[in-house]
């Protein structure tokens, strides 16, 4: 581990910066720099990642995603390609499993309330958006997307009208009942929009609910290069 990390002399500061990101998410998850060489759990996870060839730049951030003693897991976000990208994994101590952090896996280990309410859907999407690897915020209106630069350059143009002209519509979440007349296949869905400044990307999370419970979600990329965005050079 130390030999690998020695290739990146400033890795501690990079890991601290990565762990300090996401100031807007409402997931409640607390991140810390990874790895802590004095923490045996970190060392165990690092070795498990290395054996799977998933150690990347060898540093990143970590948080306890689900603290259940039997089914608990950690979420690790690893810097890759000298910070050009980030990849997230779940680590399950009970089986020492390293699992790609997909939305469906995140649902399986989700520790929150899964009753189908708007607040629970928002919380659920907040947890899923962490898998994007970069800071992301939920937005319910076009003006929720940071666009200071655009407004400064276009003081007479509405940002909402600009997005509408591009076919981009951001709405507050609401439940939509599907297959209302179906006895067994009826379900509802609720859409939540998320904005990620990296690339100016707008995502739509389609959260599916059945029998009053959140059961799944699918993420769609709506647009890029929107608002006050930035890019990796």
Secondary structure, DSSP 8 states (H G I E B T S, - for coil): -HHHHTTSTTHHHHHHHHHT--TT--S----EEE--TT-HHHHHHHHHHHHTT--TTS-EEEEEEE--TTT-EEEEEEEETTTTEEEEEEEETTTTEEEE--HHHHHHH--S--BS-HHHHHHHHHHHHGGGSS--EEESSGGGS--HHHHHH-TTS-HHHHHHHTT-------EEEESTT-SSS-EEEEEEEEEETBTTEEEEEEEEEETTEEEEEEEEEEESS-SS-B---
